[in-house]
């Protein structure tokens, strides 16, 4: 009967170790996990020797306890899985933020280029407006200097000169 109580004590130690694995999650070292697995296998191998002291229902219950304990301790806890998923999502967000940063820098550079182009265009429009105003003033000066009555007076003078030349040539 002392072997049954020894088995119970070893099972209790193994259950505490499994609880530590569940709470520490992915931080447990692989050597700790291997030692845990070896101790679980040892307990499982000692169970058939206790079969004479246990009822079939008790024997089956202990087999099930060992199997479920081994399964839960070696599989990752749901918290650890959730943490890994969150880490992956955060990594994806980081990549997305990096792309957004690059795009905003490109947009900023393009906006600066467009601002410079608009400034150059404004200077060109001002220069063209100034040149147009100068040409308008020159055209007004030419129009004032070359008024119609002067032309008519010159034509009349030339006609008189032409008539005089014709009369002098006939005489």
TIVO-2410 file (N, C-alpha, C; in nm, 3 decimals):
# residues 171
REC num residu      c1      c2      c3 atome chaine
REC   1      X   0.081  -0.119   0.000     N      A
REC   1      X   0.000   0.000   0.000    CA      A
REC   1      X   0.086   0.126   0.000     C      A
REC   2      X   0.212   0.115   0.050     N      A
REC   2      X   0.301   0.231   0.050    CA      A
REC   2      X   0.333   0.273  -0.092     C      A
REC   3      X   0.335   0.178  -0.187     N      A
REC   3      X   0.362   0.215  -0.325    CA      A
REC   3      X   0.249   0.296  -0.384     C      A
REC   4      X   0.125   0.276  -0.345     N      A
REC   4      X   0.012   0.355  -0.393    CA      A
REC   4      X   0.026   0.498  -0.340     C      A
REC   5      X   0.061   0.511  -0.211     N      A
REC   5      X   0.078   0.645  -0.156    CA      A
REC   5      X   0.199   0.715  -0.218     C      A
REC   6      X   0.307   0.637  -0.251     N      A
REC   6      X   0.421   0.695  -0.322    CA      A
REC   6      X   0.377   0.745  -0.459     C      A
REC   7      X   0.299   0.665  -0.527     N      A
REC   7      X   0.249   0.703  -0.660    CA      A
REC   7      X   0.166   0.830  -0.648     C      A
REC   8      X   0.080   0.839  -0.546     N      A
REC   8      X  -0.003   0.957  -0.524    CA      A
REC   8      X   0.083   1.081  -0.499     C      A
REC   9      X   0.189   1.065  -0.419     N      A
REC   9      X   0.280   1.177  -0.392    CA      A
REC   9      X   0.351   1.223  -0.520     C      A
REC  10      X   0.398   1.126  -0.598     N      A
REC  10      X   0.467   1.161  -0.724    CA      A
REC  10      X   0.368   1.228  -0.822     C      A
REC  11      X   0.245   1.180  -0.823     N      A
REC  11      X   0.143   1.242  -0.909    CA      A
REC  11      X   0.117   1.386  -0.864     C      A
REC  12      X   0.112   1.411  -0.734     N      A
REC  12      X   0.089   1.546  -0.682    CA      A
REC  12      X   0.203   1.639  -0.723     C      A
REC  13      X   0.328   1.589  -0.717     N      A
REC  13      X   0.442   1.670  -0.760    CA      A
REC  13      X   0.432   1.700  -0.910     C      A
REC  14      X   0.393   1.599  -0.986     N      A
REC  14      X   0.379   1.617  -1.131    CA      A
REC  14      X   0.267   1.716  -1.162     C      A
REC  15      X   0.158   1.712  -1.087     N      A
REC  15      X   0.047   1.805  -1.108    CA      A
REC  15      X   0.091   1.948  -1.077     C      A
REC  16      X   0.173   1.967  -0.971     N      A
REC  16      X   0.225   2.101  -0.941    CA      A
REC  16      X   0.316   2.150  -1.054     C      A
REC  17      X   0.399   2.060  -1.108     N      A
REC  17      X   0.486   2.097  -1.220    CA      A
REC  17      X   0.403   2.135  -1.343     C      A
REC  18      X   0.297   2.061  -1.367     N      A
REC  18      X   0.209   2.092  -1.480    CA      A
REC  18      X   0.144   2.229  -1.462     C      A
REC  19      X   0.105   2.259  -1.339     N      A
REC  19      X   0.046   2.389  -1.310    CA      A
REC  19      X   0.146   2.501  -1.336     C      A
REC  20      X   0.272   2.478  -1.300     N      A
REC  20      X   0.376   2.578  -1.326    CA      A
REC  20      X   0.396   2.596  -1.476     C      A
REC  21      X   0.391   2.485  -1.551     N      A
REC  21      X   0.404   2.497  -1.697    CA      A
REC  21      X   0.290   2.579  -1.755     C      A
REC  22      X   0.170   2.556  -1.705     N      A
REC  22      X   0.055   2.630  -1.758    CA      A
REC  22      X   0.065   2.778  -1.726     C      A
REC  23      X   0.112   2.812  -1.606     N      A
REC  23      X   0.120   2.954  -1.570    CA      A
REC  23      X   0.237   3.024  -1.636     C      A
REC  24      X   0.349   2.953  -1.654     N      A
REC  24      X   0.464   3.017  -1.718    CA      A
REC  24      X   0.451   3.017  -1.868     C      A
REC  25      X   0.366   2.932  -1.923     N      A
REC  25      X   0.339   2.931  -2.067    CA      A
REC  25      X   0.462   2.896  -2.146     C      A
REC  26      X   0.498   2.983  -2.239     N      A
REC  26      X   0.607   2.955  -2.332    CA      A
REC  26      X   0.743   2.981  -2.273     C      A
REC  27      X   0.750   3.031  -2.149     N      A
REC  27      X   0.879   3.063  -2.088    CA      A
REC  27      X   0.951   2.940  -2.032     C      A
REC  28      X   0.883   2.825  -2.027     N      A
REC  28      X   0.945   2.704  -1.972    CA      A
REC  28      X   1.053   2.653  -2.066     C      A
REC  29      X   1.162   2.607  -2.009     N      A
REC  29      X   1.272   2.558  -2.092    CA      A
REC  29      X   1.239   2.417  -2.141     C      A
REC  30      X   1.303   2.378  -2.250     N      A
REC  30      X   1.277   2.246  -2.306    CA      A
REC  30      X   1.329   2.135  -2.215     C      A
REC  31      X   1.434   2.161  -2.137     N      A
REC  31      X   1.485   2.059  -2.045    CA      A
REC  31      X   1.384   2.033  -1.933     C      A
REC  32      X   1.316   2.141  -1.885     N      A
REC  32      X   1.211   2.122  -1.784    CA      A
REC  32      X   1.097   2.038  -1.840     C      A
REC  33      X   1.062   2.066  -1.963     N      A
REC  33      X   0.953   1.992  -2.027    CA      A
REC  33      X   0.991   1.846  -2.047     C      A
REC  34      X   1.116   1.820  -2.084     N      A
REC  34      X   1.161   1.681  -2.102    CA      A
REC  34      X   1.162   1.607  -1.968     C      A
REC  35      X   1.205   1.673  -1.861     N      A
REC  35      X   1.205   1.610  -1.728    CA      A
REC  35      X   1.062   1.580  -1.685     C      A
REC  36      X   0.971   1.674  -1.714     N      A
REC  36      X   0.830   1.654  -1.681    CA      A
REC  36      X   0.774   1.533  -1.756     C      A
REC  37      X   0.804   1.527  -1.885     N      A
REC  37      X   0.755   1.416  -1.967    CA      A
REC  37      X   0.812   1.283  -1.917     C      A
REC  38      X   0.940   1.281  -1.881     N      A
REC  38      X   1.002   1.157  -1.831    CA      A
REC  38      X   0.937   1.114  -1.700     C      A
REC  39      X   0.909   1.209  -1.611     N      A
REC  39      X   0.846   1.174  -1.484    CA      A
REC  39      X   0.704   1.121  -1.508     C      A
REC  40      X   0.632   1.183  -1.603     N      A
REC  40      X   0.498   1.134  -1.637    CA      A
REC  40      X   0.502   0.993  -1.692     C      A
REC  41      X   0.600   0.966  -1.779     N      A
REC  41      X   0.612   0.831  -1.836    CA      A
REC  41      X   0.647   0.730  -1.725     C      A
REC  42      X   0.730   0.770  -1.631     N      A
REC  42      X   0.766   0.682  -1.519    CA      A
REC  42      X   0.642   0.648  -1.436     C      A
REC  43      X   0.560   0.751  -1.406     N      A
REC  43      X   0.437   0.726  -1.331    CA      A
REC  43      X   0.344   0.632  -1.407     C      A
REC  44      X   0.335   0.654  -1.538     N      A
REC  44      X   0.248   0.570  -1.620    CA      A
REC  44      X   0.299   0.425  -1.621     C      A
REC  45      X   0.432   0.408  -1.624     N      A
REC  45      X   0.488   0.273  -1.625    CA      A
REC  45      X   0.474   0.204  -1.489     C      A
REC  46      X   0.466   0.279  -1.378     N      A
REC  46      X   0.450   0.222  -1.244    CA      A
REC  46      X   0.305   0.180  -1.218     C      A
REC  47      X   0.212   0.234  -1.295     N      A
REC  47      X   0.070   0.209  -1.271    CA      A
REC  47      X   0.033   0.061  -1.283     C      A
REC  48      X   0.082  -0.015  -1.381     N      A
REC  48      X   0.042  -0.158  -1.389    CA      A
REC  48      X   0.084  -0.238  -1.265     C      A
REC  49      X   0.193  -0.198  -1.198     N      A
REC  49      X   0.236  -0.270  -1.077    CA      A
REC  49      X   0.137  -0.248  -0.963     C      A
REC  50      X   0.061  -0.139  -0.969     N      A
REC  50      X  -0.036  -0.109  -0.862    CA      A
REC  50      X  -0.174  -0.168  -0.890     C      A
REC  51      X  -0.189  -0.232  -1.003     N      A
REC  51      X  -0.320  -0.282  -1.044    CA      A
REC  51      X  -0.380  -0.378  -0.941     C      A
REC  52      X  -0.298  -0.454  -0.872     N      A
REC  52      X  -0.349  -0.550  -0.773    CA      A
REC  52      X  -0.407  -0.479  -0.651     C      A
REC  53      X  -0.361  -0.357  -0.623     N      A
REC  53      X  -0.409  -0.282  -0.507    CA      A
REC  53      X  -0.530  -0.193  -0.540     C      A
REC  54      X  -0.556  -0.173  -0.670     N      A
REC  54      X  -0.660  -0.078  -0.711    CA      A
REC  54      X  -0.778  -0.150  -0.774     C      A
REC  55      X  -0.894  -0.089  -0.763     N      A
REC  55      X  -1.010  -0.141  -0.835    CA      A
REC  55      X  -0.994  -0.103  -0.981     C      A
REC  56      X  -1.063  -0.175  -1.071     N      A
REC  56      X  -1.053  -0.139  -1.213    CA      A
REC  56      X  -1.095   0.007  -1.241     C      A
REC  57      X  -1.195   0.056  -1.172     N      A
REC  57      X  -1.240   0.193  -1.193    CA      A
REC  57      X  -1.132   0.293  -1.147     C      A
REC  58      X  -1.070   0.262  -1.032     N      A
REC  58      X  -0.963   0.349  -0.981    CA      A
REC  58      X  -0.842   0.344  -1.073     C      A
REC  59      X  -0.809   0.226  -1.123     N      A
REC  59      X  -0.697   0.212  -1.216    CA      A
REC  59      X  -0.723   0.294  -1.342     C      A
REC  60      X  -0.843   0.284  -1.397     N      A
REC  60      X  -0.880   0.358  -1.518    CA      A
REC  60      X  -0.877   0.509  -1.491     C      A
REC  61      X  -0.925   0.549  -1.372     N      A
REC  61      X  -0.925   0.692  -1.338    CA      A
REC  61      X  -0.783   0.745  -1.333     C      A
REC  62      X  -0.692   0.669  -1.276     N      A
REC  62      X  -0.552   0.713  -1.266    CA      A
REC  62      X  -0.486   0.718  -1.403     C      A
REC  63      X  -0.516   0.626  -1.490     N      A
REC  63      X  -0.465   0.632  -1.628    CA      A
REC  63      X  -0.512   0.759  -1.697     C      A
REC  64      X  -0.639   0.787  -1.682     N      A
REC  64      X  -0.697   0.908  -1.743    CA      A
REC  64      X  -0.633   1.034  -1.685     C      A
REC  65      X  -0.609   1.036  -1.554     N      A
REC  65      X  -0.545   1.151  -1.490    CA      A
REC  65      X  -0.406   1.175  -1.548     C      A
REC  66      X  -0.327   1.068  -1.560     N      A
REC  66      X  -0.191   1.082  -1.615    CA      A
REC  66      X  -0.198   1.132  -1.759     C      A
REC  67      X  -0.284   1.075  -1.840     N      A
REC  67      X  -0.294   1.115  -1.981    CA      A
REC  67      X  -0.336   1.261  -1.994     C      A
REC  68      X  -0.437   1.303  -1.920     N      A
REC  68      X  -0.483   1.442  -1.931    CA      A
REC  68      X  -0.378   1.538  -1.876     C      A
REC  69      X  -0.309   1.498  -1.770     N      A
REC  69      X  -0.204   1.582  -1.713    CA      A
REC  69      X  -0.091   1.602  -1.814     C      A
REC  70      X  -0.051   1.495  -1.878     N      A
REC  70      X   0.056   1.504  -1.979    CA      A
REC  70      X   0.011   1.590  -2.097     C      A
REC  71      X  -0.112   1.573  -2.137     N      A
REC  71      X  -0.163   1.648  -2.252    CA      A
REC  71      X  -0.172   1.797  -2.222     C      A
REC  72      X  -0.227   1.832  -2.107     N      A
REC  72      X  -0.244   1.974  -2.075    CA      A
REC  72      X  -0.111   2.043  -2.048     C      A
REC  73      X  -0.016   1.973  -1.989     N      A
REC  73      X   0.113   2.036  -1.956    CA      A
REC  73      X   0.198   2.055  -2.080     C      A
REC  74      X   0.191   1.963  -2.172     N      A
REC  74      X   0.277   1.974  -2.291    CA      A
REC  74      X   0.216   2.062  -2.398     C      A
REC  75      X   0.085   2.081  -2.395     N      A
REC  75      X   0.026   2.172  -2.494    CA      A
REC  75      X   0.032   2.314  -2.441     C      A
REC  76      X   0.036   2.408  -2.530     N      A
REC  76      X   0.044   2.548  -2.491    CA      A
REC  76      X  -0.088   2.592  -2.430     C      A
REC  77      X  -0.079   2.676  -2.333     N      A
REC  77      X  -0.202   2.727  -2.271    CA      A
REC  77      X  -0.270   2.823  -2.368     C      A
REC  78      X  -0.398   2.844  -2.345     N      A
REC  78      X  -0.473   2.934  -2.433    CA      A
REC  78      X  -0.421   3.077  -2.420     C      A
REC  79      X  -0.370   3.111  -2.303     N      A
REC  79      X  -0.313   3.245  -2.284    CA      A
REC  79      X  -0.187   3.260  -2.369     C      A
REC  80      X  -0.104   3.156  -2.370     N      A
REC  80      X   0.019   3.163  -2.450    CA      A
REC  80      X  -0.014   3.171  -2.598     C      A
REC  81      X  -0.115   3.095  -2.642     N      A
REC  81      X  -0.155   3.101  -2.783    CA      A
REC  81      X  -0.209   3.239  -2.817     C      A
REC  82      X  -0.292   3.294  -2.726     N      A
REC  82      X  -0.346   3.428  -2.749    CA      A
REC  82      X  -0.234   3.532  -2.754     C      A
REC  83      X  -0.135   3.518  -2.667     N      A
REC  83      X  -0.021   3.610  -2.668    CA      A
REC  83      X   0.056   3.602  -2.799     C      A
REC  84      X   0.076   3.480  -2.849     N      A
REC  84      X   0.147   3.464  -2.976    CA      A
REC  84      X   0.067   3.525  -3.089     C      A
REC  85      X  -0.065   3.508  -3.087     N      A
REC  85      X  -0.149   3.567  -3.191    CA      A
REC  85      X  -0.144   3.719  -3.183     C      A
REC  86      X  -0.148   3.772  -3.062     N      A
REC  86      X  -0.140   3.917  -3.047    CA      A
REC  86      X  -0.004   3.968  -3.094     C      A
REC  87      X   0.102   3.896  -3.063     N      A
REC  87      X   0.235   3.936  -3.110    CA      A
REC  87      X   0.240   3.938  -3.263     C      A
REC  88      X   0.181   3.837  -3.325     N      A
REC  88      X   0.179   3.833  -3.471    CA      A
REC  88      X   0.098   3.950  -3.527     C      A
REC  89      X  -0.014   3.980  -3.463     N      A
REC  89      X  -0.096   4.093  -3.509    CA      A
REC  89      X  -0.022   4.225  -3.492     C      A
REC  90      X   0.049   4.238  -3.381     N      A
REC  90      X   0.127   4.361  -3.357    CA      A
REC  90      X   0.238   4.374  -3.461     C      A
REC  91      X   0.302   4.262  -3.495     N      A
REC  91      X   0.405   4.265  -3.599    CA      A
REC  91      X   0.345   4.309  -3.732     C      A
REC  92      X   0.226   4.258  -3.765     N      A
REC  92      X   0.160   4.298  -3.890    CA      A
REC  92      X   0.125   4.446  -3.886     C      A
REC  93      X   0.078   4.493  -3.772     N      A
REC  93      X   0.048   4.636  -3.759    CA      A
REC  93      X   0.174   4.720  -3.776     C      A
REC  94      X   0.285   4.671  -3.720     N      A
REC  94      X   0.412   4.743  -3.734    CA      A
REC  94      X   0.453   4.755  -3.880     C      A
REC  95      X   0.435   4.646  -3.955     N      A
REC  95      X   0.468   4.650  -4.098    CA      A
REC  95      X   0.376   4.749  -4.169     C      A
REC  96      X   0.247   4.746  -4.134     N      A
REC  96      X   0.152   4.839  -4.196    CA      A
REC  96      X   0.184   4.984  -4.164     C      A
REC  97      X   0.222   5.010  -4.040     N      A
REC  97      X   0.258   5.147  -4.000    CA      A
REC  97      X   0.383   5.192  -4.075     C      A
REC  98      X   0.478   5.099  -4.093     N      A
REC  98      X   0.598   5.134  -4.169    CA      A
REC  98      X   0.565   5.172  -4.312     C      A
REC  99      X   0.472   5.095  -4.374     N      A
REC  99      X   0.430   5.128  -4.511    CA      A
REC  99      X   0.359   5.263  -4.515     C      A
REC 100      X   0.274   5.288  -4.415     N      A
REC 100      X   0.205   5.417  -4.410    CA      A
REC 100      X   0.304   5.532  -4.396     C      A
REC 101      X   0.408   5.511  -4.315     N      A
REC 101      X   0.509   5.615  -4.297    CA      A
REC 101      X   0.577   5.644  -4.429     C      A
REC 102      X   0.614   5.540  -4.503     N      A
REC 102      X   0.679   5.560  -4.633    CA      A
REC 102      X   0.586   5.634  -4.729     C      A
REC 103      X   0.459   5.596  -4.729     N      A
REC 103      X   0.364   5.662  -4.819    CA      A
REC 103      X   0.345   5.809  -4.781     C      A
REC 104      X   0.338   5.837  -4.651     N      A
REC 104      X   0.322   5.977  -4.611    CA      A
REC 104      X   0.445   6.059  -4.647     C      A
REC 105      X   0.563   6.000  -4.638     N      A
REC 105      X   0.684   6.072  -4.678    CA      A
REC 105      X   0.683   6.100  -4.827     C      A
REC 106      X   0.639   6.001  -4.906     N      A
REC 106      X   0.630   6.022  -5.051    CA      A
REC 106      X   0.527   6.131  -5.084     C      A
REC 107      X   0.414   6.128  -5.014     N      A
REC 107      X   0.311   6.230  -5.038    CA      A
REC 107      X   0.363   6.367  -4.998     C      A
REC 108      X   0.435   6.373  -4.886     N      A
REC 108      X   0.491   6.501  -4.842    CA      A
REC 108      X   0.591   6.555  -4.944     C      A
REC 109      X   0.678   6.468  -4.995     N      A
REC 109      X   0.775   6.511  -5.097    CA      A
REC 109      X   0.703   6.560  -5.222     C      A
REC 110      X   0.599   6.489  -5.262     N      A
REC 110      X   0.525   6.529  -5.382    CA      A
REC 110      X   0.452   6.662  -5.359     C      A
REC 111      X   0.397   6.681  -5.239     N      A
REC 111      X   0.330   6.807  -5.208    CA      A
REC 111      X   0.429   6.924  -5.213     C      A
REC 112      X   0.550   6.902  -5.161     N      A
REC 112      X   0.653   7.007  -5.167    CA      A
REC 112      X   0.688   7.039  -5.312     C      A
REC 113      X   0.700   6.935  -5.395     N      A
REC 113      X   0.730   6.956  -5.536    CA      A
REC 113      X   0.619   7.038  -5.603     C      A
REC 114      X   0.493   7.004  -5.574     N      A
REC 114      X   0.381   7.077  -5.633    CA      A
REC 114      X   0.378   7.221  -5.583     C      A
REC 115      X   0.412   7.243  -5.456     N      A
REC 115      X   0.418   7.378  -5.403    CA      A
REC 115      X   0.524   7.460  -5.477     C      A
REC 116      X   0.639   7.402  -5.500     N      A
REC 116      X   0.745   7.471  -5.574    CA      A
REC 116      X   0.701   7.500  -5.718     C      A
REC 117      X   0.635   7.403  -5.781     N      A
REC 117      X   0.587   7.424  -5.917    CA      A
REC 117      X   0.484   7.537  -5.923     C      A
REC 118      X   0.394   7.540  -5.824     N      A
REC 118      X   0.295   7.648  -5.822    CA      A
REC 118      X   0.361   7.783  -5.798     C      A
REC 119      X   0.464   7.786  -5.713     N      A
REC 119      X   0.538   7.911  -5.691    CA      A
REC 119      X   0.606   7.958  -5.818     C      A
REC 120      X   0.668   7.866  -5.892     N      A
REC 120      X   0.732   7.901  -6.020    CA      A
REC 120      X   0.628   7.949  -6.120     C      A
REC 121      X   0.512   7.883  -6.121     N      A
REC 121      X   0.406   7.923  -6.215    CA      A
REC 121      X   0.356   8.063  -6.181     C      A
REC 122      X   0.344   8.094  -6.053     N      A
REC 122      X   0.300   8.227  -6.011    CA      A
REC 122      X   0.402   8.333  -6.056     C      A
REC 123      X   0.530   8.303  -6.042     N      A
REC 123      X   0.634   8.397  -6.088    CA      A
REC 123      X   0.627   8.416  -6.239     C      A
REC 124      X   0.606   8.308  -6.313     N      A
REC 124      X   0.596   8.317  -6.459    CA      A
REC 124      X   0.473   8.398  -6.501     C      A
REC 125      X   0.361   8.379  -6.432     N      A
REC 125      X   0.241   8.455  -6.464    CA      A
REC 125      X   0.263   8.603  -6.436     C      A
REC 126      X   0.329   8.634  -6.324     N      A
REC 126      X   0.358   8.774  -6.292    CA      A
REC 126      X   0.449   8.837  -6.397     C      A
REC 127      X   0.550   8.762  -6.442     N      A
REC 127      X   0.641   8.814  -6.546    CA      A
REC 127      X   0.566   8.835  -6.677     C      A
REC 128      X   0.479   8.743  -6.711     N      A
REC 128      X   0.401   8.758  -6.836    CA      A
REC 128      X   0.306   8.877  -6.825     C      A
REC 129      X   0.245   8.897  -6.709     N      A
REC 129      X   0.155   9.010  -6.689    CA      A
REC 129      X   0.232   9.142  -6.702     C      A
REC 130      X   0.352   9.148  -6.646     N      A
REC 130      X   0.435   9.268  -6.653    CA      A
REC 130      X   0.471   9.297  -6.799     C      A
REC 131      X   0.512   9.192  -6.873     N      A
REC 131      X   0.548   9.211  -7.015    CA      A
REC 131      X   0.428   9.255  -7.096     C      A
REC 132      X   0.312   9.200  -7.068     N      A
REC 132      X   0.190   9.238  -7.139    CA      A
REC 132      X   0.154   9.384  -7.112     C      A
REC 133      X   0.171   9.427  -6.989     N      A
REC 133      X   0.144   9.568  -6.956    CA      A
REC 133      X   0.241   9.661  -7.029     C      A
REC 134      X   0.369   9.621  -7.037     N      A
REC 134      X   0.466   9.703  -7.110    CA      A
REC 134      X   0.430   9.712  -7.258     C      A
REC 135      X   0.393   9.603  -7.318     N      A
REC 135      X   0.356   9.605  -7.460    CA      A
REC 135      X   0.230   9.688  -7.484     C      A
REC 136      X   0.139   9.686  -7.389     N      A
REC 136      X   0.018   9.768  -7.401    CA      A
REC 136      X   0.055   9.916  -7.399     C      A
REC 137      X   0.148   9.955  -7.311     N      A
REC 137      X   0.192  10.095  -7.306    CA      A
REC 137      X   0.260  10.136  -7.436     C      A
REC 138      X   0.344  10.048  -7.491     N      A
REC 138      X   0.412  10.080  -7.619    CA      A
REC 138      X   0.310  10.096  -7.731     C      A
REC 139      X   0.209  10.012  -7.733     N      A
REC 139      X   0.107  10.023  -7.838    CA      A
REC 139      X   0.030  10.154  -7.824     C      A
REC 140      X   0.004  10.198  -7.702     N      A
REC 140      X  -0.065  10.326  -7.681    CA      A
REC 140      X   0.022  10.443  -7.728     C      A
REC 141      X   0.154  10.434  -7.701     N      A
REC 141      X   0.244  10.540  -7.747    CA      A
REC 141      X   0.249  10.547  -7.898     C      A
REC 142      X   0.257  10.430  -7.961     N      A
REC 142      X   0.260  10.427  -8.107    CA      A
REC 142      X   0.130  10.484  -8.163     C      A
REC 143      X   0.018  10.449  -8.100     N      A
REC 143      X  -0.111  10.500  -8.147    CA      A
REC 143      X  -0.119  10.652  -8.132     C      A
REC 144      X  -0.068  10.702  -8.019     N      A
REC 144      X  -0.071  10.847  -7.999    CA      A
REC 144      X   0.019  10.919  -8.100     C      A
REC 145      X   0.138  10.860  -8.122     N      A
REC 145      X   0.231  10.923  -8.216    CA      A
REC 145      X   0.186  10.909  -8.360     C      A
REC 146      X   0.117  10.813  -8.390     N      A
REC 146      X   0.075  10.786  -8.526    CA      A
REC 146      X  -0.076  10.806  -8.540     C      A
REC 147      X  -0.124  10.919  -8.500     N      A
REC 147      X  -0.268  10.941  -8.506    CA      A
REC 147      X  -0.314  10.960  -8.651     C      A
REC 148      X  -0.439  10.946  -8.675     N      A
REC 148      X  -0.499  10.946  -8.809    CA      A
REC 148      X  -0.489  11.085  -8.875     C      A
REC 149      X  -0.509  11.193  -8.801     N      A
REC 149      X  -0.509  11.325  -8.863    CA      A
REC 149      X  -0.372  11.360  -8.918     C      A
REC 150      X  -0.266  11.310  -8.852     N      A
REC 150      X  -0.132  11.336  -8.904    CA      A
REC 150      X  -0.114  11.265  -9.037     C      A
REC 151      X  -0.162  11.143  -9.042     N      A
REC 151      X  -0.150  11.068  -9.167    CA      A
REC 151      X  -0.230  11.137  -9.278     C      A
REC 152      X  -0.346  11.182  -9.243     N      A
REC 152      X  -0.428  11.251  -9.343    CA      A
REC 152      X  -0.359  11.379  -9.390     C      A
REC 153      X  -0.296  11.451  -9.302     N      A
REC 153      X  -0.225  11.574  -9.336    CA      A
REC 153      X  -0.106  11.544  -9.428     C      A
REC 154      X  -0.034  11.438  -9.399     N      A
REC 154      X   0.080  11.399  -9.481    CA      A
REC 154      X   0.031  11.358  -9.620     C      A
REC 155      X  -0.077  11.282  -9.625     N      A
REC 155      X  -0.132  11.240  -9.754    CA      A
REC 155      X  -0.177  11.364  -9.833     C      A
REC 156      X  -0.241  11.457  -9.769     N      A
REC 156      X  -0.287  11.578  -9.838    CA      A
REC 156      X  -0.167  11.657  -9.890     C      A
REC 157      X  -0.059  11.665  -9.808     N      A
REC 157      X   0.060  11.736  -9.853    CA      A
REC 157      X   0.124  11.666  -9.972     C      A
REC 158      X   0.129  11.537  -9.973     N      A
REC 158      X   0.186  11.463 -10.083    CA      A
REC 158      X   0.102  11.478 -10.210     C      A
REC 159      X  -0.027  11.481 -10.194     N      A
REC 159      X  -0.117  11.500 -10.309    CA      A
REC 159      X  -0.093  11.637 -10.371     C      A
REC 160      X  -0.078  11.740 -10.289     N      A
REC 160      X  -0.052  11.875 -10.339    CA      A
REC 160      X   0.083  11.878 -10.409     C      A
REC 161      X   0.182  11.813 -10.352     N      A
REC 161      X   0.314  11.808 -10.412    CA      A
REC 161      X   0.308  11.734 -10.545     C      A
REC 162      X   0.232  11.630 -10.550     N      A
REC 162      X   0.216  11.550 -10.672    CA      A
REC 162      X   0.149  11.635 -10.781     C      A
REC 163      X   0.048  11.710 -10.744     N      A
REC 163      X  -0.022  11.796 -10.840    CA      A
REC 163      X   0.074  11.905 -10.889     C      A
REC 164      X   0.152  11.962 -10.804     N      A
REC 164      X   0.246  12.063 -10.843    CA      A
REC 164      X   0.350  12.007 -10.939     C      A
REC 165      X   0.396  11.888 -10.912     N      A
REC 165      X   0.494  11.826 -10.999    CA      A
REC 165      X   0.433  11.797 -11.136     C      A
REC 166      X   0.311  11.758 -11.137     N      A
REC 166      X   0.245  11.731 -11.265    CA      A
REC 166      X   0.229  11.863 -11.342     C      A
REC 167      X   0.192  11.968 -11.275     N      A
REC 167      X   0.173  12.096 -11.341    CA      A
REC 167      X   0.308  12.150 -11.389     C      A
REC 168      X   0.410  12.133 -11.316     N      A
REC 168      X   0.541  12.180 -11.357    CA      A
REC 168      X   0.593  12.095 -11.473     C      A
REC 169      X   0.556  11.969 -11.473     N      A
REC 169      X   0.600  11.885 -11.582    CA      A
REC 169      X   0.524  11.915 -11.709     C      A
REC 170      X   0.407  11.971 -11.708     N      A
REC 170      X   0.328  12.004 -11.824    CA      A
REC 170      X   0.366  12.143 -11.878     C      A
REC 171      X   0.415  12.218 -11.800     N      A
REC 171      X   0.445  12.353 -11.844    CA      A
REC 171      X   0.577  12.367 -11.909     C      A
***
